[in-house]
Amino acid sequence: MAEQTLSVAVIGAGMAGRSHAYGYRQAGSVFDSEFPSVRLAAVADMNQELGRDTARRYGFEKVYGDWTEVAEDPEIDAVSIVVGNALHLPIARGLLEAGKHVLCEKPLAGTLEDAQAMVQLEKEYGQKTDRYGRPLITSVGYTVRRMPAINAIKEKITSGEFGPVTNFLSTYLCDYSCDENAPMSWRYKGGPGSGALGDLGSHVIDTGEYLNGPVTAVRGAVMDTIYKERHLPLGAVVGHGHVEVSDEVEPVENEDFLTFTCTFANGAVGTYTISRVAFGTPNSQTYHVVGPRAQASFDITKPAEFMYDDAQASAETRGQRRVLINSETPLYANSCAMDAPGVGWNYNDNFAIQARAFLEQVAGIESSLAPCGSFAEGLHTLEIIQAIAESANQGGREVSVG
């Protein structure tokens, strides 16, 4: 067990920030008992009422009104950045300069240029250490990688049991922008690729690569925006929430929905549909892997199960079968208080596993968990996003990646 207590903080107290706070609180309760003591040091948000609420919910000691107070606090070791994408670079730079370990929410940055600068920070500060002499860790949060069902499918593919993958189909449909009276926020700024593609697509693109290897080319991209302008809010907007709006409007700068195809390193063809204006689907991710010897599918609204079909059964009873995650499923055993088949799984549990993996990296503990993604991996996702936007701008032309 590491000798020092790890002091953690979260910058951003909105929906995703609360998820990171929850993850840190729960990190010591999952998997092996050998884990350093975690001090829940601070939550920072310019909306201090929101910060106080998050701190109260998850047991954090302090509330700061500015991220710089986290950077200046000499007792804080590791920090999650969970704010608007355009703020990721300056905050990451400030934290690393102060000797803090960083876990940045996806997408890595608001622009490709900012992401490139963050990778340079990773190279520079990866050679430096924290107050205890531990190498500084720079990570990006891809929480879908922590789903047991996704890892069960990955295990089948990686082992060769699944056989060759020919097609990968994925959707991410949300309805948070369906209401034309929803207020303007940072989510609607930033140019093509920074809307539904950056917000939602970064998850499903990374998961596609997690299963199939790197994307090598994209093509056939189409993206558009339903509501071309939105009213400015009269109060603070938290997450996808609604507040009273003014008569003043500003243009929406990015896409509401899109579709594209791609090729993966394993030869599979990927087909993606992504939307933030899909009525009746608050948060729906689906994944379907197809090949000549097997097929598998996963729906994130049913997180404790996946569908699988192969030649194990005879022809008269063959068909997709429902598999409940169980003690043989990767990441499930000992991951929650009641890890029995049929009890269930919650997306919030992913944040506990992610926090544990990150803090084990920070503490230098040998771990059975895959490390969190690097800033370089976050940049790679943004390079794919740029290629998709370029394909759409050029009428669907194929654009190589890498």
JOHU-V335696 format. One record per backbone hydrogen bond with DSSP energy under -0.5 kcal/mol. NH is the residue of the N-H (numbers start at 1). CO is the residue of the C=O. E is the energy in kcal/mol with one decimal. If there is no record, write none. Layout:
<<NH:CO:E> <NH:CO:E>>
This chain:
<<6:37:-2.8> <7:5:-0.6> <8:6:-0.5> <8:39:-2.7> <9:78:-1.8> <10:42:-1.9> <11:80:-3.0> <12:10:-0.7> <12:44:-3.1> <18:14:-2.8> <19:15:-1.3> <20:16:-1.9> <21:17:-2.3> <22:18:-2.7> <23:19:-2.3> <24:20:-2.3> <25:21:-2.0> <26:22:-2.0> <27:23:-1.3> <29:26:-2.5> <30:27:-0.9> <31:334:-3.3> <35:33:-1.3> <39:6:-3.1> <39:37:-0.5> <40:38:-0.6> <41:8:-1.8> <41:39:-1.3> <42:8:-1.2> <43:62:-1.9> <44:10:-2.6> <45:64:-2.4> <48:46:-1.3> <51:47:-2.2> <52:48:-2.8> <53:49:-1.9> <54:50:-2.2> <55:51:-2.6> <56:52:-2.5> <57:53:-2.4> <58:54:-1.9> <59:55:-1.2> <60:55:-1.7> <61:40:-2.3> <62:41:-2.0> <64:43:-2.6> <69:66:-1.5> <70:66:-0.6> <70:67:-0.9> <71:67:-1.8> <72:68:-2.0> <73:69:-0.7> <73:70:-0.8> <74:72:-0.8> <76:73:-1.4> <77:7:-2.5> <78:7:-2.0> <79:101:-2.5> <80:9:-2.2> <81:103:-2.4> <82:11:-2.9> <82:80:-0.6> <87:84:-2.0> <88:85:-1.4> <91:87:-1.9> <92:88:-2.8> <93:89:-2.6> <94:90:-2.2> <95:91:-2.5> <96:92:-2.6> <97:93:-2.5> <98:94:-1.1> <99:96:-1.8> <100:95:-2.5> <101:77:-2.8> <102:137:-2.7> <103:79:-2.6> <104:139:-3.1> <105:81:-2.6> <106:141:-0.8> <110:85:-0.9> <115:111:-2.0> <116:112:-2.5> <117:113:-2.0> <118:114:-2.0> <119:115:-1.9> <120:116:-1.8> <121:117:-1.8> <122:118:-2.2> <123:119:-2.2> <124:120:-2.4> <125:121:-3.4> <126:122:-1.5> <127:124:-0.8> <128:125:-1.7> <130:134:-2.3> <133:130:-1.9> <136:125:-0.6> <136:128:-2.3> <139:102:-2.6> <140:373:-2.7> <141:104:-2.5> <142:140:-0.8> <143:141:-0.5> <145:142:-1.1> <146:143:-2.1> <147:144:-1.9> <151:147:-2.1> <152:148:-2.0> <153:149:-1.9> <154:150:-2.5> <155:151:-2.2> <156:152:-1.5> <157:153:-2.0> <158:154:-3.2> <159:155:-2.0> <160:156:-0.6> <160:157:-0.9> <161:156:-0.6> <162:156:-2.1> <166:164:-0.5> <166:290:-2.6> <167:290:-1.7> <168:269:-2.5> <169:288:-2.7> <170:271:-2.5> <171:286:-1.6> <172:273:-2.1> <173:284:-2.8> <174:275:-2.5> <177:276:-2.4> <178:175:-1.7> <180:178:-0.6> <182:179:-2.1> <184:231:-3.0> <188:185:-1.8> <189:186:-1.5> <194:191:-2.0> <196:255:-2.3> <199:195:-3.0> <200:196:-2.2> <201:196:-1.9> <202:197:-0.6> <203:200:-1.2> <204:200:-1.2> <205:201:-2.9> <206:202:-1.5> <207:203:-2.3> <208:204:-2.2> <209:205:-2.0> <210:206:-2.4> <211:207:-1.6> <212:208:-2.3> <213:209:-2.4> <216:263:-3.2> <217:263:-1.1> <218:399:-2.5> <219:261:-2.6> <220:396:-2.9> <222:259:-2.3> <224:257:-2.1> <228:226:-0.7> <230:250:-2.4> <232:248:-2.8> <234:244:-3.0> <238:236:-0.5> <239:237:-0.5> <241:238:-2.5> <246:232:-3.0> <250:230:-2.3> <252:228:-2.9> <253:188:-3.0> <256:224:-2.3> <257:224:-1.9> <258:274:-2.5> <259:222:-2.0> <260:272:-1.7> <261:219:-2.7> <262:270:-2.2> <263:217:-2.3> <264:268:-2.6> <265:214:-1.9> <266:212:-1.1> <267:264:-1.9> <269:166:-2.5> <270:262:-2.7> <270:268:-0.5> <271:168:-2.5> <272:260:-2.8> <273:170:-1.7> <274:258:-2.4> <275:172:-2.5> <276:256:-2.5> <278:174:-3.2> <279:277:-0.9> <281:278:-1.6> <284:173:-2.3> <285:283:-0.5> <286:171:-2.3> <287:298:-2.4> <288:169:-2.2> <289:296:-3.2> <290:167:-2.8> <291:294:-1.5> <295:309:-2.0> <296:289:-2.4> <297:307:-2.2> <298:287:-2.6> <300:285:-2.8> <302:299:-2.5> <303:300:-0.6> <305:302:-1.5> <306:323:-1.9> <307:297:-2.7> <308:321:-2.2> <309:295:-2.2> <313:310:-0.6> <317:314:-1.6> <318:314:-0.6> <318:315:-0.7> <321:308:-2.9> <323:306:-3.2> <324:322:-0.6> <325:304:-2.2> <329:326:-2.0> <332:329:-1.8> <333:329:-0.7> <335:332:-2.1> <339:337:-0.5> <340:338:-1.2> <343:340:-1.9> <349:346:-2.0> <350:346:-0.5> <350:347:-1.4> <351:347:-0.6> <351:348:-1.0> <352:348:-0.9> <353:349:-1.8> <354:350:-2.7> <355:351:-2.5> <356:352:-2.2> <357:353:-2.7> <358:354:-2.5> <359:355:-2.7> <360:356:-2.4> <361:357:-1.8> <362:358:-2.4> <363:359:-2.6> <364:360:-0.9> <364:361:-0.6> <365:360:-2.4> <373:140:-0.8> <375:138:-0.5> <378:374:-1.8> <379:375:-2.4> <380:376:-2.0> <381:377:-1.8> <382:378:-1.6> <383:379:-2.0> <384:380:-1.9> <385:381:-2.3> <386:382:-2.4> <387:383:-1.9> <388:384:-2.3> <389:385:-2.4> <390:386:-2.4> <391:387:-2.4> <392:388:-2.5> <393:389:-2.1> <394:390:-1.2> <395:392:-1.3> <396:391:-3.3> <397:391:-0.7> <397:394:-0.7> <399:218:-2.9> <401:216:-2.7>>
